[in-house]
Structures are given as structure tokens and as C-alpha cells.
Amino acid sequence: MLMAALAVMSPFAMADCEAVSAEPGTKRPMSEAWGTDHAGQRYQPATRTSINADNAATLQLKWVYGFSTDKPRSYPLVTEDTIFIGDGERGLVALDRETGCLRWENTSMPDVATAIIPARIDGQLVLVFAEREAGVHAVDARTGEKLWTQPFENMEEPMFSGSPLVYKDVVYVPLSSREIGLALNPLYECCRTSGGVVALDVRSGKQRWYRPTIDEPVRETGKHLLVVSEYGPSGAPVWNTPTLDAEQGRLYFGTGQNYSLPATLTSDAIFSVHSENGEVDWVRQFTANDTYNLSCEASTNHPNCPNPVGPDLDFGAPPILYERADGKRLLFAGQKSGDVYALDAVTGDTLWTRRIGRGGKLGGIHWGMALDPQSGQLFVPVSDVGDRGGELRQPGVFALDVADGSMRWSAERDARCEERKCWPGISAAIAAGPGIVVSGGMDGLLQINRSKDGATLWSYETMRSVTAVNGVETAGGVIDAHGPMLAGDLLIVASGYGTFSQEGGNALLVFA
């Protein structure tokens, strides 16, 4: 059943927030990681109040909060009565779950770019997250007071894209680098930095260990414009949240391309490292000699663009950990090439490969897949935006059998016009729950498919003006980046991501 939601406007006015308490409930966070759990499956287990295949068609818009930016890039944490999320230029906010009213705000962190991750210090809930450039923060969930900041001042040009992962007293932080964009300046000496993962102490933010993705020392490789030095190897950023096997003591993550020559064996790869010290267990590379930075978008003749230039086929999506009934552990990795790989989590050996769509710089598989451990299905979103060699585009959601990668069903999406804002590809991460898969398209369409056969149960057009509870002029746009969240009886999504020439928007939509 396809809900006729396209013409429905917001059914509420601005909320009366006078009676809302400033102190949030902090006893029951509804997720433990960006991927809902440490295995990264993006699956919300069945509960008494779950959204599922039987009730998804009854979803209604509950309230809308207007962000202060048209490039929202945070992902919420939901507790029994509060939604914590980054609000662009405004900072970190705690919103009443029922009404969207503000409980507290901290305006000292105006560039929250990751998920809000729960941690505990002496039994108290702490919020861990990163700003895009300023570093990682820990904040008291009760008051919004900052407890510590780790700016990584000893690292050159760090950038934070993937969300931290917290387990017990350790915060695992994925690292990328601003050099991918700094290379646009022909006078910039590209490039020196390596991606990596850092482990921090949750109480203090102090570093426990650091695992770079490139061990080779940086060296000067040449010059251009007579005086501008060129350096390498560099890059292999970690754009994604690490995945943890706590029982085996292993941390898994994917890497991106090299920024400059020479290419390394650790770019476009999946890593397995020991979670207690960062020592490498195994590395498997899937695209060799992929060297690329944003100067290549200006011109492949740009002095900082590697020659030959690579296709930019990162692992932007985190690997997903899955344990079979016989105890064998598998990793599922989706690449921007459009390829999905099943790996033996212990050895890194490839068990099967499946190509879906043609892939490209913005996917392929971009931000994240989901897995239903009950039905043994891996759900794969495909973006396929842009031009990659004239291959057939195949945007949509695809369900693979975890055993062999065979296709169980496909729910392809059609373009509704020829403009970029109507492209139906799914770049954002998706989410799964009991009998359902939830996805948000680059055309702003939020959709729920039945997980047993891909049938559409419900959809909602987010790319339109809405009335926000906080009185901010609000409209939706592209759904990208972190994607939708399932939290009990709520479906939450940020609509608008004015990056990469996409349709911006500033709507936080909460359905129930």
C-alpha cells in the first residue's frame, strides 16, 4: 500500500514548550552506535512499540524541527524522552521526544557532523561525537556541559566524517584528512597525511593508540610550478564508523583512495585490527592504484591531480559483522564501485562477490547497508549518480542472501524528472527493522519496503516546505549521509544535504 502523503502538510502548529523540563531522561538509549549496534547491522530489533511490516502504513508526521543550516549532517541519539542531535550552526541540542521542544543547547560546538553516541561514566550518560574539523567531544547528557575535547593537534589537517564508536571505556575515532580538498589550491604541497583510527579514553579523551592506514614514510616525489613540492604516499582515509567484534577483540573498518602517488596496498581496503592496541590482523585491498583528490574535479591537468587519476572508489560504508548459526563470523563490505563482498572475518578471505549497479564517485554503495539477522538478508542501497562509462544505472534497494549473495528481490527507483534533484538514487545509509527496510532517496522520497519481497508499504515526499515546532522557516531536500533512524515507534530523518550540488534543506522529520 502506497500512502498518499505527497499533498499532506504539517498537521501541527508551533509547540507550547513552557512545561517541558530542561533535564532529559538518560536511562534508556535506543542505540549503542551509528549502526544501532557495534556489529553495524543498522537493524532495530523487535520491541512492543516497533515499527514493523504490519503497522508501517499507519505512520504519521509527528513534528518537524527546523535546523539552522541547509547542510545538516548529524545523526540522533534517542532516549526514553529525548532526541539529541547536532543542529549545524546552532550547536548540540536536546529535544523533547514528544513535542520537539528544546530542553537544552550547547552553542560552543557549531559543526557537529557525526552521530551522537552514548557512553557511560560512573553510570551517567555521556554523549560522544565529532565536529567536522574541531575534533571529538564528550558532553554530559543531563546538562549539555562539555566534559572534554580532543582536537588531535599533533596530527596534520584531521577531518572527521565517520562517527566514533564507544565500547566500555574506549572511544574509537575514524580519521580522514582535509587534504582531499586543500589539494584544489595549486600552491598546496599535496599530500602528507594518512587516514587512520585512534582509540581514546572515554573519561579524559587521552589517546590510547593510533593506527595509521599508511605505514610508509612520506617523501618528496617531485615538484610543480618550479617551487611547489609534491609528497606521497598519502590518503587512504577512514570515512566510516568502525565495526567491533567485542568477543574476538577485533575492530574492522574500510579505507578510501590515496590522495597522491605512489599508491599503497592499503587504499580501498578493509582492515582488521586488534581492538586493544590497533595492531593489524589482516588487510584486503579491492581496488589497486586508486589515486584521486578534489583537484581532479577542477581538471585532470591540475598539478595536484595524480597521473594516472583513479576512479575514487572508496569504502564509504562501514563493514557489517554477522555470525552464522554455526558460529562462523562474516563481514559484508559495500564499495562505491557497486560491489558487495562477503569476507571471512577471521582470515579476510573473500567468500562471494556481487556487483549491483555501475557505481561511481558518489556510489554505488555510499554511506551504509543494513542486515536482518532473522531472515538472513543483506539490504544494499545503490546511488549510481553521475556518469561512469555509460554502464546501466540501477538506483534502488536490493536484498541479497547472506549465504551466497544471490538476489532475493530488488526495488528499483525511477527518476521523476531530468533534474539532479529528482535523481532517485540512494546515497544515504538505510535502516532495517522487523519485516521492513527504510531508505531515503536523493530525490527526497522517504520509503518503507517490506523486507520479504520489496513491496512498498509507505512513502513520504520530504522535499517541500513544512511547519516547524521551533518557528524556523523549514523545507526538506535531498536525503543523504546518515539516513533514516528507527527508534521504537519513531522514524526520524534529516531531509536536506546541500553538498555536492544537491538540493539543500533543513528539516528534521519525526514520524510515529
N, C-alpha and C positions, 0 to 999 in steps of 0.2 A: 504494500500500500504506500503510495507516494503522497505525502501530506501536502496540501495546497497552502504552503506557508509564505509564498512569494509576495502576496499583497498584504500580509498582516503587519500592522505597525505595532510598536511597543504598547502593551496593554496596561501600562502603569504611568504614573506621574512621578515627580521627584519625591524621594522618600522623606518621611519625618524622622530625623536622626537624633532628636533630643534625648530619647530614652535609651539609646544604645550605649552600653558600657564601654569604657576605654580599654578594659582588660580582656583579652581574648581567652578562650578555652584552649588549653595546651596539652590535654591528656591523650587525645587520640588522633595523631596524624594519619591521613588516609593513604599515604605513600611513603616509601622509605628512600626513593631515588628518582632520578629523572625517568628511568624506565619502570617506574612504580615499585619494582623490587631490585635487588642487587644483581639478579640474573639478566636484567634488561629486557624482559619479555613484553613490557607495555600492556600487561593483562591485569584487569581489575577483577579479583575473584568474586564469586557469588556471595552476596550478603542478603539480609532481609529487605534492604532498600535498593538493591542493584537495578540499574537499567539493563534490560535483557530483551531477548527477541520477542517476548510476549507483550511487553509494555512500551517498547521504544516508540511506537506510533503515537503515543499519548504525550510525548514531550511538548512542553510549552515554554516560551521565553519567560523567565522569572524576573530578571532585572539585567540592566546594562550599566556598566561603569565606563566613563569616558576617560581614556588615557590623555596624558599631556603631550603625546608625540604620535606621529603617524608611522613610526617605526618600532612598535612595541616588540620586545624581544625577550621577555621574561616568561617563566612558566610557574604556575602557582603551587603552593602547598596548602592543602585543605585540612582543617581540624574539625572537631565536633561543632564549632560555631563560627569559624573564621576562615577567610581566604587571604593568604599572604602572597603578595606579588610585587614585582618591580614596576613602577609607573614612570618610565622614561625620565624626563627632566624633573619630575616631582620627587622621585626617590623611592624608598620602600614603603609600602602601605599595608595596613591590616584592615580588611573589610569584613563587616558583619555578613555572615553566610546567608542569612535570611533576607536582608534588605539591601546589601551593598553599601551601607553607611560606613563611614570612616571611624575606626577605633583609634588608631594612632598612625603617625607617619614619621619617617626619618628622612629629612631632605639633604642630608650630608652625602648621599650616595646616588647621584643623579643619572647613572648609566648602567643600571642592573641589566645584565644581558643573559643570565642563565636561569635555570630552575632554582627555586628555593628549597633547600634540602634540610630535613630535620636531623638534629643531633641532640644528645643529652649530656649535660654537665651537672653532676651532683643531682640528678633527677629532674632538672629543669630543661624545658625545651629551648633549644638554640637553633637559629636559622643560619644556614651556611650558603653562601652564593658568591658570585663574582661580578664585578663591573667589567665592562669591555676592556678597559685599559688600566684601571686603578688598582686591580688586584682582588684578593679574596677577603671576604668579611665574615665575621660571626656576630650575630645580633641576638639579644635577649628577646624571645618571642613575646614575653609579657608586656614589655615596655617599649621595644624598638631601640633600646640603648645598645650602642656598638660595644662589643667586648674586645675584639681585636681586628687588626687589618694586616694582611701580608702582601706588601706591594712588589715583592720579588725584585728589589732594587739591584741585586747582584746579577741579574740576567738582562741581556740586551733586548730591548724592544718587545717585551712579552705582550701577548694578546690572549684574551680569554673568551673562547667561543663555546666549548663543551662545558657542561655542568660538572661541578665537583661530585664526588661520591664519598659518603661517610659510612664508615663501619667501626662501631665501638669508639675508640679514642683516636682514630686516624681519619684524616681528610685527604682523599686522592684528587689531585687537580690536574686536568689535561692542559697542556700548553701549546699554543701556536705563536705566531710572530707577526708584528706589524710590517715586517719587511716585504711581505707579499704585495702590499700597497705602496710602500715607500719606494719600491723599485720603479714606480712611474716617473720619478724625477731622474732625468738622465745624468745628473751630477751625483746621484746617490751611489755609494760604493757597495753594490749588491754582490753577494749577500753573505752574512756571517753566522746567522742563528740556526739553532736546531730546535725542532719540536721536542716534546717530552712529557713526562708525568712526574709530579712532585708529591711526596707524602708529607703532610703537616700534622702536628699535634693539635687535637681539637680544642684543648684548653688554652693554648697560647698562640697558635699559628706558627710556631717554630718548625723549621724544616727537619724532617727525619731522614729522608733520602731523596735523590733526584736521579731519574733515568732518562738521559737524552736519547733521542731516536737515531742520532748520528754520532758514532764514537770517533770517527776520523777527524783529526785536527783541521781547522780551517786554514787555507793557504791562499796566497795571491795567485790568480790564474791568468791574469792579463791586464790590459788597460784599454780604455777607450777615451776619445776626445783628448788624447795625449797624456792627460794627467789623472784621469779617474780610474782608480784601481778596481779590479773585479776579483771577487772572492768565491770560494766554494770548498767543500760541499756545504749545502745549506738546505733548510726546509724540512720536509717530512713532518709537518705539523700534526698535532693530535687535536682534531676538531671535535671529537666525540667524547661522551662520558665513558669512563672505563666500566667494564663489567667484572664482577667479583664472584669467584668460587671460594667462599669462606672456608668450606670444609677441606678443600685441597690447597688453600693458601695461594691461589693463582689470580692474577689480575690480567684482563685482556683488553686490548684497545687497537684501533686501526689508525693508520697514518695517511697523510696526503702526499702530494708530489714534492720533488725537490724544487727549490726556488732558483738555483743556479747550478751550472756544471762544476764538477763532474757529478753524474747521477750516482746514487748509492743503492745498496741492496735492501735498504730499509724503508724506502718510499713506497707508497701504495701497497702497504703490507699490513698484516695482522701480527701483533706481538702477544706473547705470553710471558709474564714476568712474575717473580715471587713477590707476594704482597707485603712481606715483612721487610724486604731490603731492596727491591727493584731489580734484582739480578735477572738477566734474561734466561728464560727457559727455552723458547724457540721463537723464530721469526719466519713468516712465509710471505714472500712478495708475489703479487699477482699482475702488476704491470711494470715492466722494467723501463728505464730510461725516460721517465715522465718528468721533464723539467719545464716549469712554467711559473710565471708570476704575472701580475696585472699589467705590467708594461706591454705584454704581448697583445692586450686588448687595444692599446693605442696603435701599435704597429708591430708586426713581426720583425721589422727592421730597427725597432727601438734598441739602443745599445745595451739595455739591461735585459732584453728578451733572449733567452737561451737559443742557441742554434745547434742542433735542431730543437724546435719547440715541441713540447709534449702535449698530449690531449687533455691534461688536467682531470684525471680520473681517480679522485680521492676515495678513501673510505670515510665519508662524512657521517654515515650511520654507525652507531655502536654495534659490536657483535652481540649476539643473543646466546645465552647459555641454556642448554636443555639437557635434562637427564632422562634417558630412556628407562623403560621398565626393567631392563636387565642391568641397570646401573651404569651403562656406558654414557659418557658425557660428550655432547656435541656442541659445536659453535656454529652459528649461522651468521654469515657476513654478507652484506649487500653493498655493492660498489656503484659509483656513478656511471660506470660503463654499462649498467643494466644487468650485470651478472650477479647471481646469488651463489654462494659457496657453502657447503656443509663440510666442516672440519672435525677431525678427531681432536677434542680439547686437550688431550694428554700429549699427543705427538705432533699436532699441527697438520697431519696428512689430510689431503682433500678426499672426501668420500663421494661427493657428487657436485656437479655444477649445472646451473640453469640460467640461460640468458633470457631476459624479458625486456623487450623494447630495445631501442638503439642506444640509449644513454647520451651523455654529454656533460658539459661543464656544470650544469645545474641539475644533473640527474637525467636518466637512470634512477637509481635509488639514492636519495639525497640525505634526508635527516633521520629516518628511522623506520624499521619494520616492527611488527608485533607477532606474538606467538600465542596460540591457545594450547596449553599443555593437556587439556582434557580431550580435544579432538585430534591432536597431533597435526595441526595446520600452522604453517608459517604464512603470514599475510604480508604482501610486498606492495608498497606504493611505488608507482612509476610516474616520473615527471615528464621526461623526454622533451623538454623545452629546447628551442634552438635548432640549429642545423648541424647535423653530423653525418655527412657523406650521403645524404639522400636516402638513408635507410627508413624503413617503415616506422612511423611514430606509433606508440602504443601506451597512451596515458591511461591510468586507472588503478584498480586494486586487484591483485592476483593472489589466489590461495594455492600454496604448494604443500604436498605431502612431505612431512619431515623425514620420512623414511628414505625416499629416493628422488625428491624434487619434482615428481610428476604433478601436473596441473590438475587441481580438483575443480576449480572454477575461475572465471575471470569476470570482472565488472568494469569494462572499459568505459571511458567517459568521452563524450563528444563535445567539440567546440561549439559554442553558441553564437560566435561571430568571428571575424577575422582579426580583431584587435588583440594585442597582447593580454589585456586584462580579462579576456574571455577564454584564455587557454585553460583547458580543464585538467592539466597535469597535476599530479600530487607530489609536491616537493616536501611538504611538511611531514613530520613524523605522524604515524597513525596510532590508534589505541584499540584494544580489544576488551570485551567483557563476555559475560555468559550469553553465548549464541549470537554475538554481534561484533562488527568491525566498524569503527568510526574514522572517517577521513575528511580532511578539508582541502579543497582544491585551490589552485592559483586563480580560479575564476570566482572565488569567494563562496562556493557552494559547500555547505556542511552536509554530510550524508552518512546514514547508517545502513549498512548491508547486513543481511542475515548470513551468519558465518557458515551454515551448512551448504548453501547453494549460491550465495552472492546476490539474492534478491534484495531490491531496495525497500526498506521498511519506512524510511523517513528522510526528509531533506529540508534544508532551510537556506534561503538566499541571504547571506550576510553582507553583501556589497550594496549597502543602502543606508540612508540616514535613519537614526533611531533616537529615542529619548533616553538620556542617561540619568541615573539617580543623583549624580553629583552636579547636574546642571551644565556640564560641558557639552558644547556642540560636538556631536558624535556621529561617525559613519564608519561602516565596515569597508574592508578592501580584500586584498589577497590574503589567503590563509597559508602561512609558510612557517618555517623554523620549527618550534617545539610542537605545534599542532594541538589537537584537542586532548582534553583530560576527562576521564571518567572518575567520579568520586562519590560513591554511594548512589543517591538518587539525582546527582547533578552531572550535567555535561557542560564543560567550561571550555571556551576557546577565545583566543585573541584574534580578531579579524583586522588585518592591516599590516603590511610589511613593506614600507616604501623604500625598498632596496632593490638593486639590480633592475632599475627602470620599471618597477612593478607598481601596482595601484596601492597607495598608502591608505591607512585607516587607523582609527584609534578606539575601536570598540572591544571591550571585554564583555562577552555574552555568556550569561549563565542561564541554562535551561534546567527544568526539573520535571 
